[in-house]
């Protein structure tokens, strides 16, 4: 359709079903631009009637009024109150842009969306799609200076690297320490080529090995414990009791001085005391017990010696050759 011809619509034309509500300017403006481009009328958004040749001014204005009426219908009634005074597409479009595209709250929300971007799983495609959408939305608020865009492009890259999954920290370090800082497009290409780390399978492989090693050490400890209990097989040749030898026999050598002191302390603190007669009786019983133990030990030693000597010793004793 030519730019200067009048418009004729059948039915009730609509630019977009998503009306401007004050918080959806990005999506609303994108839908409006696509509709005007499709109709061949994008110049009505970018130029004023003063820029139109005089021989086409009347037809251009007629078409512009019809298009502006459609723009009115794409805005919620509560917002249209402040925009109804603008009756050309160009003035209406620029006013809506100045009010909602530069809103400080939207700028904060958009910047915060990028700052809080976090990769929670290993789906790199979804993560980079969300990251690029946040970047493009924030770019709407920036100046057109190429130098500023270049610096901000590096800032976007750093923010995306900050949000990477912890398993990909080595990739982040490589990019930050490289001689040439990559652009956002180069960063996207590199990250999409990164293979997914199989960290979970590695943990599952290591865990059984650790358990086996732990159990092995446990059995070794128990084995050492049984070895320590082997000393209980010793038998004293003096009192015939188990657990010690004659060199450490308390019955033969008496109790150590420390034990004696403890026994004396316990005896002195006790309420009951030995009388002289009871003490003499105790010494007599102790003497008899030691004598019996000594006699039993001598007999046992003799029997053991005879049994170890064997029948040949009896033959030698009887004079046989």
C-alpha positions as a Markdown table, in Angstrom:
| # | Residue | x | y | z |
|---|---|---|---|---|
| 1 | Unk | 0.0 | 0.0 | 0.0 |
| 2 | Unk | 1.5 | 3.4 | -1.0 |
| 3 | Unk | 2.4 | 5.8 | 1.8 |
| 4 | Unk | 0.2 | 8.6 | 0.4 |
| 5 | Unk | -3.0 | 6.7 | -0.3 |
| 6 | Unk | -5.9 | 6.6 | 2.0 |
| 7 | Unk | -6.6 | 3.6 | 4.2 |
| 8 | Unk | -9.6 | 1.4 | 4.1 |
| 9 | Unk | -10.1 | -1.3 | 6.7 |
| 10 | Unk | -12.7 | -4.1 | 6.7 |
| 11 | Unk | -14.2 | -5.0 | 10.1 |
| 12 | Unk | -12.5 | -3.8 | 13.3 |
| 13 | Unk | -8.7 | -3.7 | 12.7 |
| 14 | Unk | -6.4 | -4.0 | 15.8 |
| 15 | Unk | -2.7 | -3.4 | 16.1 |
| 16 | Unk | -2.1 | -5.7 | 19.0 |
| 17 | Unk | -4.2 | -7.7 | 21.6 |
| 18 | Unk | -1.7 | -6.7 | 24.3 |
| 19 | Unk | -2.7 | -3.2 | 25.4 |
| 20 | Unk | -0.1 | -0.8 | 26.9 |
| 21 | Unk | -0.5 | -1.0 | 30.7 |
| 22 | Unk | 2.5 | 0.9 | 31.9 |
| 23 | Unk | 4.7 | -2.2 | 32.6 |
| 24 | Unk | 4.8 | -3.9 | 29.2 |
| 25 | Unk | 6.2 | -1.1 | 27.0 |
| 26 | Unk | 8.9 | -3.3 | 25.5 |
| 27 | Unk | 6.5 | -5.9 | 24.2 |
| 28 | Unk | 3.8 | -3.4 | 23.2 |
| 29 | Unk | 6.2 | -1.2 | 21.3 |
| 30 | Unk | 7.6 | -4.2 | 19.4 |
| 31 | Unk | 4.1 | -5.3 | 18.4 |
| 32 | Unk | 3.3 | -1.7 | 17.2 |
| 33 | Unk | 6.4 | -1.5 | 15.1 |
| 34 | Unk | 5.8 | -4.8 | 13.5 |
| 35 | Unk | 2.3 | -3.9 | 12.6 |
| 36 | Unk | 3.3 | -0.5 | 11.0 |
| 37 | Unk | 6.1 | -2.2 | 9.1 |
| 38 | Unk | 3.7 | -4.8 | 7.8 |
| 39 | Unk | 1.3 | -2.1 | 6.6 |
| 40 | Unk | 4.1 | -0.1 | 4.9 |
| 41 | Unk | 3.3 | 2.8 | 7.3 |
| 42 | Unk | 6.4 | 2.9 | 9.5 |
| 43 | Unk | 7.1 | 6.5 | 8.4 |
| 44 | Unk | 4.1 | 7.7 | 10.3 |
| 45 | Unk | 5.9 | 6.8 | 13.5 |
| 46 | Unk | 9.2 | 8.4 | 12.6 |
| 47 | Unk | 8.3 | 11.6 | 10.8 |
| 48 | Unk | 5.9 | 14.5 | 11.3 |
| 49 | Unk | 3.5 | 15.9 | 8.7 |
| 50 | Unk | 5.8 | 18.9 | 8.2 |
| 51 | Unk | 8.3 | 16.5 | 6.5 |
| 52 | Unk | 5.7 | 15.3 | 4.0 |
| 53 | Unk | 5.6 | 17.0 | 0.5 |
| 54 | Unk | 2.8 | 19.4 | 0.2 |
| 55 | Unk | 1.1 | 17.6 | -2.7 |
| 56 | Unk | 0.7 | 14.5 | -0.6 |
| 57 | Unk | 0.0 | 16.2 | 2.8 |
| 58 | Unk | -3.7 | 15.8 | 2.8 |
| 59 | Unk | -3.8 | 12.1 | 2.0 |
| 60 | Unk | -0.9 | 11.5 | 4.4 |
| 61 | Unk | -2.8 | 13.3 | 7.2 |
| 62 | Unk | -6.0 | 11.4 | 6.5 |
| 63 | Unk | -4.2 | 8.1 | 6.8 |
| 64 | Unk | -2.3 | 9.3 | 9.9 |
| 65 | Unk | -5.5 | 10.1 | 11.7 |
| 66 | Unk | -6.9 | 6.6 | 11.0 |
| 67 | Unk | -3.6 | 5.0 | 12.2 |
| 68 | Unk | -3.6 | 7.2 | 15.4 |
| 69 | Unk | -7.1 | 6.0 | 16.2 |
| 70 | Unk | -5.8 | 2.4 | 16.2 |
| 71 | Unk | -3.0 | 3.5 | 18.5 |
| 72 | Unk | -5.5 | 4.9 | 20.9 |
| 73 | Unk | -7.2 | 1.5 | 21.0 |
| 74 | Unk | -4.0 | -0.3 | 21.8 |
| 75 | Unk | -3.7 | 1.6 | 25.2 |
| 76 | Unk | -5.6 | 0.9 | 28.4 |
| 77 | Unk | -8.2 | 3.6 | 29.1 |
| 78 | Unk | -6.6 | 4.7 | 32.4 |
| 79 | Unk | -3.4 | 5.5 | 30.4 |
| 80 | Unk | -5.1 | 7.0 | 27.4 |
| 81 | Unk | -6.2 | 10.0 | 29.5 |
| 82 | Unk | -2.7 | 11.4 | 29.3 |
| 83 | Unk | -2.2 | 10.4 | 25.6 |
| 84 | Unk | -5.5 | 11.4 | 24.0 |
| 85 | Unk | -4.2 | 15.0 | 23.4 |
| 86 | Unk | -1.8 | 13.6 | 20.8 |
| 87 | Unk | -3.6 | 13.2 | 17.5 |
| 88 | Unk | -0.8 | 12.2 | 15.2 |
| 89 | Unk | 1.0 | 8.9 | 15.2 |
| 90 | Unk | 4.4 | 10.5 | 15.5 |
| 91 | Unk | 3.6 | 12.7 | 18.5 |
| 92 | Unk | 1.6 | 9.9 | 20.2 |
| 93 | Unk | 4.5 | 7.4 | 19.7 |
| 94 | Unk | 7.2 | 9.8 | 21.0 |
| 95 | Unk | 5.1 | 10.7 | 24.0 |
| 96 | Unk | 4.5 | 7.1 | 25.0 |
| 97 | Unk | 8.2 | 6.4 | 24.5 |
| 98 | Unk | 9.2 | 9.3 | 26.7 |
| 99 | Unk | 6.8 | 8.3 | 29.5 |
| 100 | Unk | 7.3 | 4.5 | 29.6 |
| 101 | Unk | 10.6 | 3.7 | 27.9 |
| 102 | Unk | 12.5 | 5.9 | 30.3 |
| 103 | Unk | 10.7 | 5.0 | 33.5 |
| 104 | Unk | 13.2 | 4.8 | 36.3 |
| 105 | Unk | 11.3 | 1.9 | 38.0 |
| 106 | Unk | 11.4 | -0.1 | 34.7 |
| 107 | Unk | 15.1 | 0.7 | 34.4 |
| 108 | Unk | 15.7 | -0.6 | 37.9 |
| 109 | Unk | 13.7 | -3.8 | 37.3 |
| 110 | Unk | 15.5 | -4.5 | 34.0 |
| 111 | Unk | 18.9 | -4.0 | 35.5 |
| 112 | Unk | 18.0 | -6.1 | 38.5 |
| 113 | Unk | 16.8 | -8.8 | 36.2 |
| 114 | Unk | 20.2 | -9.0 | 34.6 |
| 115 | Unk | 22.1 | -8.7 | 37.9 |
| 116 | Unk | 20.0 | -11.6 | 39.5 |
| 117 | Unk | 20.4 | -13.8 | 36.5 |
| 118 | Unk | 21.5 | -17.3 | 37.7 |
| 119 | Unk | 22.2 | -20.5 | 35.9 |
| 120 | Unk | 20.5 | -23.1 | 38.1 |
| 121 | Unk | 21.0 | -26.2 | 35.8 |
| 122 | Unk | 23.1 | -27.2 | 32.8 |
| 123 | Unk | 20.6 | -26.0 | 30.2 |
| 124 | Unk | 22.9 | -23.5 | 28.4 |
| 125 | Unk | 20.4 | -22.7 | 25.6 |
| 126 | Unk | 17.7 | -21.6 | 28.0 |
| 127 | Unk | 20.1 | -19.7 | 30.1 |
| 128 | Unk | 21.7 | -17.7 | 27.2 |
| 129 | Unk | 18.2 | -17.0 | 25.8 |
| 130 | Unk | 17.1 | -15.4 | 29.1 |
| 131 | Unk | 20.4 | -13.6 | 29.4 |
| 132 | Unk | 20.2 | -12.0 | 25.9 |
| 133 | Unk | 16.6 | -11.0 | 26.4 |
| 134 | Unk | 17.6 | -9.1 | 29.6 |
| 135 | Unk | 20.4 | -7.4 | 27.8 |
| 136 | Unk | 18.3 | -6.3 | 24.9 |
| 137 | Unk | 15.7 | -4.9 | 27.2 |
| 138 | Unk | 18.3 | -2.9 | 29.1 |
| 139 | Unk | 19.8 | -1.6 | 25.9 |
| 140 | Unk | 16.6 | 0.3 | 25.3 |
| 141 | Unk | 17.5 | 2.8 | 28.0 |
| 142 | Unk | 21.0 | 3.6 | 26.8 |
| 143 | Unk | 22.5 | 6.3 | 24.6 |
| 144 | Unk | 23.5 | 5.6 | 21.1 |
| 145 | Unk | 27.2 | 6.4 | 21.6 |
| 146 | Unk | 29.3 | 3.6 | 20.1 |
| 147 | Unk | 31.9 | 4.0 | 22.9 |
| 148 | Unk | 29.3 | 3.6 | 25.6 |
| 149 | Unk | 27.8 | 0.6 | 23.9 |
| 150 | Unk | 31.2 | -1.1 | 23.7 |
| 151 | Unk | 31.9 | -0.6 | 27.4 |
| 152 | Unk | 28.4 | -1.7 | 28.4 |
| 153 | Unk | 28.8 | -4.8 | 26.2 |
| 154 | Unk | 31.7 | -5.8 | 28.3 |
| 155 | Unk | 29.7 | -5.1 | 31.4 |
| 156 | Unk | 26.9 | -7.4 | 30.2 |
| 157 | Unk | 29.5 | -10.1 | 29.6 |
| 158 | Unk | 30.9 | -9.9 | 33.1 |
| 159 | Unk | 27.4 | -10.0 | 34.6 |
| 160 | Unk | 26.6 | -13.2 | 32.6 |
| 161 | Unk | 29.8 | -14.8 | 33.7 |
| 162 | Unk | 29.0 | -13.9 | 37.3 |
| 163 | Unk | 25.7 | -15.9 | 37.0 |
| 164 | Unk | 27.2 | -19.1 | 35.5 |
| 165 | Unk | 26.8 | -22.4 | 37.3 |
| 166 | Unk | 29.6 | -23.1 | 39.9 |
| 167 | Unk | 30.7 | -26.2 | 37.8 |
| 168 | Unk | 31.7 | -23.8 | 35.0 |
| 169 | Unk | 33.9 | -21.5 | 37.1 |
| 170 | Unk | 37.0 | -22.7 | 35.2 |
| 171 | Unk | 35.4 | -21.4 | 31.9 |
| 172 | Unk | 34.8 | -18.1 | 33.5 |
| 173 | Unk | 38.4 | -17.8 | 34.7 |
| 174 | Unk | 39.7 | -18.6 | 31.3 |
| 175 | Unk | 37.6 | -15.9 | 29.6 |
| 176 | Unk | 38.5 | -13.2 | 32.2 |
| 177 | Unk | 42.3 | -13.9 | 32.1 |
| 178 | Unk | 42.5 | -14.1 | 28.2 |
| 179 | Unk | 44.4 | -11.3 | 26.4 |
| 180 | Unk | 41.4 | -10.3 | 24.4 |
| 181 | Unk | 38.0 | -9.7 | 26.1 |
| 182 | Unk | 35.3 | -11.3 | 24.0 |
| 183 | Unk | 32.2 | -9.6 | 22.9 |
| 184 | Unk | 28.7 | -10.7 | 24.0 |
| 185 | Unk | 28.2 | -12.5 | 20.7 |
| 186 | Unk | 31.5 | -14.3 | 21.0 |
| 187 | Unk | 30.8 | -15.2 | 24.6 |
| 188 | Unk | 27.5 | -16.7 | 23.6 |
| 189 | Unk | 29.1 | -18.8 | 20.9 |
| 190 | Unk | 31.8 | -20.1 | 23.3 |
| 191 | Unk | 29.4 | -20.9 | 26.1 |
| 192 | Unk | 27.0 | -22.8 | 23.9 |
| 193 | Unk | 30.0 | -25.1 | 22.9 |
| 194 | Unk | 30.9 | -26.0 | 26.4 |
| 195 | Unk | 30.0 | -29.7 | 27.2 |
| 196 | Unk | 27.8 | -30.4 | 30.1 |
| 197 | Unk | 30.0 | -31.6 | 33.1 |
| 198 | Unk | 29.1 | -35.0 | 34.5 |
| 199 | Unk | 29.7 | -34.1 | 38.1 |
| 200 | Unk | 26.9 | -36.2 | 39.5 |
| 201 | Unk | 28.3 | -39.4 | 37.9 |
| 202 | Unk | 31.7 | -38.6 | 39.3 |
| 203 | Unk | 30.4 | -38.4 | 42.8 |
| 204 | Unk | 28.6 | -41.7 | 42.5 |
| 205 | Unk | 31.8 | -43.4 | 41.3 |
| 206 | Unk | 34.0 | -42.0 | 44.1 |
| 207 | Unk | 31.6 | -42.8 | 46.9 |
| 208 | Unk | 31.7 | -46.6 | 46.8 |
| 209 | Unk | 35.5 | -46.5 | 46.7 |
| 210 | Unk | 35.6 | -44.4 | 49.8 |
| 211 | Unk | 33.2 | -46.8 | 51.6 |
| 212 | Unk | 35.4 | -49.8 | 50.7 |
| 213 | Unk | 38.5 | -48.1 | 52.0 |
| 214 | Unk | 36.7 | -47.2 | 55.2 |
| 215 | Unk | 35.5 | -50.7 | 55.8 |
| 216 | Unk | 38.9 | -52.1 | 55.1 |
| 217 | Unk | 40.5 | -49.9 | 57.7 |
| 218 | Unk | 37.8 | -50.9 | 60.2 |
| 219 | Unk | 38.6 | -54.6 | 59.9 |
| 220 | Unk | 42.3 | -53.8 | 60.3 |
| 221 | Unk | 41.5 | -52.1 | 63.6 |
| 222 | Unk | 39.5 | -55.0 | 64.9 |
| 223 | Unk | 42.3 | -57.4 | 64.0 |
| 224 | Unk | 44.8 | -55.4 | 66.0 |
| 225 | Unk | 42.4 | -55.5 | 69.0 |
| 226 | Unk | 42.3 | -59.4 | 68.9 |
| 227 | Unk | 46.1 | -59.4 | 68.8 |
| 228 | Unk | 46.2 | -57.4 | 72.0 |
| 229 | Unk | 44.0 | -59.9 | 73.8 |
| 230 | Unk | 46.4 | -62.7 | 73.0 |
| 231 | Unk | 48.5 | -61.9 | 76.1 |
| 232 | Unk | 45.8 | -63.4 | 78.3 |
| 233 | Unk | 47.0 | -66.9 | 77.5 |
| 234 | Unk | 50.1 | -66.5 | 79.8 |
| 235 | Unk | 50.1 | -68.6 | 83.0 |
| 236 | Unk | 52.2 | -68.0 | 86.1 |
| 237 | Unk | 54.4 | -70.9 | 87.2 |
| 238 | Unk | 54.2 | -69.8 | 90.8 |
| 239 | Unk | 50.5 | -69.3 | 91.5 |
| 240 | Unk | 49.2 | -71.1 | 88.4 |
| 241 | Unk | 46.9 | -68.2 | 87.6 |
| 242 | Unk | 46.3 | -66.9 | 84.1 |
| 243 | Unk | 47.2 | -63.5 | 82.7 |
| 244 | Unk | 50.8 | -63.0 | 84.0 |
| 245 | Unk | 54.1 | -64.7 | 84.5 |
| 246 | Unk | 56.2 | -65.5 | 87.6 |
| 247 | Unk | 58.2 | -62.3 | 87.2 |
| 248 | Unk | 55.0 | -60.2 | 87.6 |
| 249 | Unk | 53.3 | -62.3 | 90.2 |
| 250 | Unk | 51.9 | -60.2 | 93.1 |
| 251 | Unk | 51.6 | -63.3 | 95.3 |
| 252 | Unk | 55.3 | -63.9 | 95.0 |
| 253 | Unk | 56.6 | -60.3 | 94.9 |
| 254 | Unk | 53.8 | -58.5 | 96.6 |
| 255 | Unk | 51.7 | -55.6 | 95.3 |
| 256 | Unk | 53.4 | -52.4 | 94.0 |
| 257 | Unk | 53.9 | -49.6 | 96.5 |
| 258 | Unk | 51.4 | -47.4 | 94.7 |
| 259 | Unk | 48.7 | -50.1 | 95.0 |
| 260 | Unk | 49.7 | -50.6 | 98.6 |
| 261 | Unk | 49.3 | -47.0 | 99.4 |
| 262 | Unk | 45.9 | -46.9 | 97.8 |
| 263 | Unk | 44.9 | -50.0 | 99.8 |
| 264 | Unk | 46.1 | -48.4 | 103.0 |
| 265 | Unk | 44.3 | -45.2 | 102.2 |
| 266 | Unk | 41.1 | -47.0 | 101.6 |
| 267 | Unk | 41.6 | -49.1 | 104.7 |
| 268 | Unk | 42.2 | -46.0 | 106.8 |
| 269 | Unk | 39.1 | -44.3 | 105.6 |
| 270 | Unk | 36.9 | -47.3 | 106.2 |
| 271 | Unk | 34.7 | -47.3 | 109.3 |
| 272 | Unk | 35.6 | -51.0 | 110.1 |
| 273 | Unk | 39.1 | -51.8 | 111.6 |
| 274 | Unk | 40.9 | -55.0 | 112.3 |
| 275 | Unk | 41.5 | -56.1 | 115.8 |
| 276 | Unk | 44.8 | -57.5 | 116.9 |
| 277 | Unk | 43.4 | -61.1 | 116.9 |
| 278 | Unk | 41.8 | -60.7 | 113.5 |
| 279 | Unk | 45.0 | -59.4 | 112.0 |
| 280 | Unk | 47.0 | -62.4 | 113.4 |
| 281 | Unk | 44.3 | -64.7 | 111.9 |
| 282 | Unk | 44.6 | -63.0 | 108.6 |
| 283 | Unk | 48.4 | -63.4 | 108.5 |
| 284 | Unk | 48.1 | -67.1 | 109.4 |
| 285 | Unk | 45.6 | -67.7 | 106.6 |
| 286 | Unk | 47.8 | -65.8 | 104.2 |
| 287 | Unk | 50.9 | -67.8 | 105.1 |
| 288 | Unk | 49.0 | -71.2 | 104.7 |
| 289 | Unk | 47.7 | -70.0 | 101.3 |
| 290 | Unk | 51.2 | -69.1 | 100.1 |
| 291 | Unk | 52.6 | -72.5 | 101.3 |
| 292 | Unk | 49.9 | -74.4 | 99.5 |
| 293 | Unk | 50.4 | -72.4 | 96.3 |
| 294 | Unk | 54.2 | -73.1 | 96.5 |
| 295 | Unk | 53.7 | -76.8 | 97.0 |
| 296 | Unk | 51.2 | -77.1 | 94.2 |
| 297 | Unk | 53.5 | -75.2 | 91.9 |
| 298 | Unk | 56.4 | -77.5 | 92.7 |
| 299 | Unk | 54.3 | -80.6 | 92.0 |
| 300 | Unk | 53.0 | -79.2 | 88.7 |
| 301 | Unk | 56.6 | -78.3 | 87.6 |
| 302 | Unk | 57.8 | -81.8 | 88.4 |
| 303 | Unk | 55.0 | -83.5 | 86.5 |
| 304 | Unk | 55.5 | -81.3 | 83.5 |
| 305 | Unk | 59.3 | -82.0 | 83.5 |
| 306 | Unk | 58.7 | -85.7 | 83.6 |
| 307 | Unk | 56.1 | -85.7 | 80.8 |
| 308 | Unk | 58.4 | -83.6 | 78.6 |
| 309 | Unk | 61.4 | -85.9 | 79.2 |
| 310 | Unk | 59.5 | -88.9 | 77.7 |
| 311 | Unk | 59.9 | -92.7 | 78.2 |
| 312 | Unk | 63.6 | -92.6 | 77.3 |
| 313 | Unk | 64.4 | -90.8 | 80.5 |
| 314 | Unk | 62.9 | -93.6 | 82.6 |
| 315 | Unk | 65.0 | -96.1 | 80.7 |
| 316 | Unk | 68.2 | -94.2 | 81.3 |
| 317 | Unk | 67.2 | -93.9 | 85.0 |
| 318 | Unk | 66.8 | -97.7 | 85.2 |
| 319 | Unk | 70.2 | -98.4 | 83.7 |
| 320 | Unk | 69.0 | -99.5 | 80.2 |
| 321 | Unk | 71.1 | -98.7 | 77.2 |
